[in-house]
């Protein structure tokens, strides 16, 4: 449940922070009449994300076992790719998120209501679709009933509460540090999802080596025990993984984590005085 809580918290906080920044900017600049289009765009994004998750579940239910495994494995790999990109993107842009959103919002207001709705929709919809896809693959990987969904829901609720206090000025969040710590944890979760995706592809007979086990500690770490469930829930641990799963897990986790922890992104250059004057005049 913890891994899914982390997904809900991080992804939910990204979307909730975007909304709080947009709303706060409109309120502080006296443009409260523009709040309705923003909330409209947010509502459409939420509905689309929920619909996307339902579509994934419905589509997989109509397939044969082999098709389900191929579909799930392929989406697991896609989800890992998207989450990896998101982790690095947010780490690079967290410090400048507010300024970027303010610029996009000013441009949308100048273009009209439709552009304002689209800005809010795109800002929230991207996180929503990523969350729906990654949660769906993570839930399939843990195979733990409704607990993963409860963890995701609790994470999203926590994110909304944090964003509200952030909006009210009651709490200060160091976004760079927050997204660094949670990004590292998500990379570990993504490695497990990727390994599970490879196992799905092996069960679909798309990747060979299903019976070629790297090790088997099922008697030591029973899958149904509390510690086995804990390891599976947090790390997607499998007591009898295949060689391909272990290779893919290590090949992803080691280099991605090393780059994430030790490669420092170049800071964006500060706007020039002339540029600031032009922005003020605009």
C-alpha positions in Angstrom: 0.0 0.0 0.0 2.9 2.4 0.8 4.2 2.4 -2.8 0.7 3.2 -4.1 0.3 5.9 -1.4 3.5 7.4 -2.6 2.3 7.4 -6.2 -1.0 9.1 -5.2 0.8 11.6 -3.0 3.5 12.6 -5.5 1.3 12.7 -8.7 -1.6 14.2 -6.8 0.6 16.9 -5.3 1.9 17.9 -8.7 -1.6 18.4 -10.0 -2.9 20.0 -6.8 0.0 22.4 -6.7 -0.6 23.4 -10.3 -4.3 24.2 -9.5 -3.4 26.1 -6.3 -0.8 28.2 -8.2 -3.3 29.0 -10.9 -6.1 29.9 -8.5 -3.8 32.0 -6.2 -2.5 34.0 -9.2 -5.9 34.8 -10.4 -7.1 35.8 -7.0 -4.1 38.0 -6.3 -4.3 39.7 -9.6 -8.0 40.4 -9.2 -9.2 38.1 -12.0 -11.6 36.0 -9.9 -14.0 36.0 -12.9 -11.6 33.7 -14.6 -11.7 31.0 -11.9 -14.7 29.2 -13.4 -12.9 28.3 -16.7 -9.9 27.1 -14.7 -12.1 24.8 -12.5 -13.9 23.7 -15.6 -10.6 22.6 -17.2 -9.6 20.8 -14.0 -12.9 19.0 -13.9 -12.6 17.8 -17.5 -9.1 16.5 -16.8 -10.2 14.6 -13.7 -13.1 13.0 -15.6 -10.8 12.1 -18.5 -8.2 10.5 -16.2 -10.9 8.4 -14.4 -12.3 7.4 -17.8 -8.9 6.4 -19.0 -8.4 4.1 -16.0 -11.8 2.5 -16.5 -11.0 2.0 -20.2 -7.8 0.2 -19.3 -9.6 -2.1 -16.9 -12.5 -2.8 -19.3 -10.2 -3.3 -22.3 -8.1 -5.9 -20.5 -11.1 -7.7 -19.2 -12.3 -8.4 -22.8 -9.0 -10.1 -23.7 -7.7 -13.7 -23.5 -5.0 -14.5 -20.9 -2.1 -14.1 -23.3 -3.5 -10.9 -24.7 -4.0 -9.5 -21.2 -0.4 -10.3 -20.3 0.9 -8.7 -23.5 -1.3 -5.7 -23.0 -0.4 -5.3 -19.3 3.3 -5.9 -19.9 3.5 -3.3 -22.7 1.6 -0.7 -20.6 3.9 -1.4 -17.7 6.9 -0.5 -19.8 5.2 2.6 -21.1 4.2 3.7 -17.6 7.8 3.3 -16.4 9.0 5.4 -19.3 6.5 8.1 -18.6 7.2 8.2 -14.9 10.9 8.3 -15.4 10.6 11.2 -17.7 8.2 12.9 -15.2 10.6 12.4 -12.3 13.5 14.1 -14.2 11.3 16.8 -15.6 9.9 17.8 -12.3 13.3 17.7 -10.6 14.6 20.2 -13.2 11.6 22.5 -13.2 10.3 22.4 -9.6 12.0 25.7 -8.7 10.5 27.5 -11.7 7.1 25.9 -11.8 5.3 28.9 -10.5 6.8 31.4 -12.9 6.2 29.1 -15.9 2.5 28.6 -14.9 2.0 32.3 -14.4 3.4 33.0 -17.9 1.1 30.4 -19.5 -1.9 31.7 -17.6 -1.3 35.3 -18.7 -1.1 34.1 -22.3 -4.3 32.1 -22.0 -6.2 35.0 -20.5 -5.1 37.2 -23.4 -6.4 34.6 -25.9 -9.8 34.0 -24.3 -11.8 31.6 -22.1 -11.2 28.6 -24.3 -7.5 28.9 -24.0 -7.8 29.3 -20.2 -9.8 26.1 -20.0 -7.3 24.3 -22.2 -4.4 25.5 -20.1 -5.9 24.2 -16.9 -6.9 21.0 -18.6 -3.4 20.3 -20.0 -1.7 21.3 -16.8 -3.7 18.8 -14.7 -4.6 16.2 -17.4 -1.0 15.2 -18.0 -0.5 14.2 -14.4 -3.9 12.6 -14.3 -3.3 10.3 -17.3 0.2 9.4 -16.0 -1.3 8.6 -12.6 -4.1 6.5 -14.1 -1.6 4.5 -16.2 1.0 4.0 -13.5 -1.6 3.2 -10.8 -3.2 0.6 -13.1 0.1 -1.1 -13.8 1.1 -0.9 -10.1 -2.2 -2.4 -8.9 -1.8 -5.3 -11.4 1.8 -5.8 -10.1 0.9 -6.0 -6.4 -2.3 -8.1 -7.0 -3.5 -7.2 -3.5 -7.2 -6.6 -3.8 -8.4 -3.1 -3.0 -5.5 -2.1 -0.8 -3.5 -0.5 -3.6 -6.5 1.7 -4.6 -7.0 2.7 -1.0 -3.3 3.7 -0.8 -3.6 5.8 -3.9 -6.8 7.4 -2.7 -5.1 8.3 0.7 -2.1 9.7 -1.2 -4.3 11.9 -3.4 -6.3 13.2 -0.3 -3.0 14.0 1.5 -1.8 15.8 -1.6 -5.0 17.9 -1.8 -4.7 18.8 1.9 -1.0 19.8 1.5 -1.8 21.9 -1.6 -4.6 23.7 0.3 -2.3 24.6 3.2 0.3 25.6 0.6 -2.3 27.9 -1.0 -3.3 29.4 2.3 0.3 30.0 3.2 0.1 27.8 6.3 2.9 25.5 5.1 6.0 26.0 3.0 7.2 23.2 0.8 10.7 22.9 -0.6 9.6 21.5 -3.9 13.1 20.7 -5.1 13.8 18.6 -2.1 10.4 17.0 -2.0 10.5 15.9 -5.6 14.1 14.7 -5.2 13.2 12.4 -2.3 9.9 11.1 -3.8 11.5 10.9 -7.2 14.2 8.5 -5.9 11.5 6.4 -4.2 9.4 6.3 -7.4 12.4 5.1 -9.4 12.6 2.1 -7.0 8.9 1.4 -7.5 9.2 1.8 -11.3 12.0 -0.7 -11.4 9.6 -3.3 -9.7 6.8 -2.4 -12.1 9.2 -2.8 -15.1 10.3 -6.2 -13.8 6.7 -7.3 -13.4 6.0 -6.0 -16.9 8.7 -8.3 -18.3 7.2 -11.2 -16.4 3.9 -10.4 -18.1 5.5 -10.5 -21.5 7.1 -13.8 -20.6 3.7 -15.2 -19.6 2.4 -14.0 -23.0 5.2 -15.9 -24.7 6.5 -12.7 -26.1 9.8 -12.8 -24.2 11.5 -16.2 -23.5 12.8 -17.5 -20.2 9.7 -17.9 -18.1 11.0 -21.0 -16.4 14.6 -19.8 -16.1 14.5 -18.6 -12.4 17.3 -16.5 -11.0 16.6 -17.7 -7.5 13.7 -19.0 -5.4 13.3 -18.0 -1.7 9.6 -18.8 -1.5 10.2 -21.0 1.5 12.1 -18.3 3.3 10.0 -15.3 2.3 6.4 -16.6 1.9 4.4 -14.4 -0.5 1.4 -14.6 1.9 3.3 -13.5 5.0 3.2 -10.0 6.4 6.8 -9.3 5.4 6.3 -10.9 2.0 3.3 -8.7 1.4 5.2 -5.6 2.7 8.1 -6.3 0.3 5.8 -6.9 -2.6 3.8 -3.7 -1.8 6.8 -1.4 -1.5 9.3 -2.9 -3.9 7.2 -5.3 -6.1 9.4 -8.0 -4.7 9.0 -11.5 -6.1 10.5 -14.5 -4.3 11.1 -16.4 -7.5 11.9 -14.0 -10.3 13.2 -15.0 -13.7 16.7 -14.1 -14.9 15.3 -11.6 -17.4 13.4 -9.8 -14.6 16.5 -9.5 -12.5 18.6 -8.3 -15.4 16.0 -5.7 -16.5 15.4 -4.5 -12.9 19.2 -3.9 -12.3 19.7 -2.5 -15.8 17.1 0.1 -15.1 17.5 0.9 -11.4 21.3 1.3 -11.2 22.0 3.8 -14.1 18.7 5.7 -13.6 19.2 6.2 -9.9 22.9 7.1 -10.4 22.0 9.8 -13.0 19.1 11.0 -10.8 21.2 11.4 -7.7 24.5 12.6 -9.0 23.7 14.5 -12.2 22.8 18.1 -11.4 20.6 19.8 -14.0 21.8 23.1 -15.2 19.8 26.0 -13.6 17.7 28.1 -15.9 19.1 31.5 -16.7 17.3 34.3 -14.9 15.3 36.7 -17.1 17.0 39.9 -18.1 16.0 43.3 -16.8 14.7 44.2 -20.3 12.7 41.0 -20.4 11.2 41.7 -17.0 10.2 45.2 -18.2 8.6 43.9 -21.3 6.6 41.4 -19.2 5.4 44.1 -16.9 4.4 46.4 -19.8 2.6 43.5 -21.4 
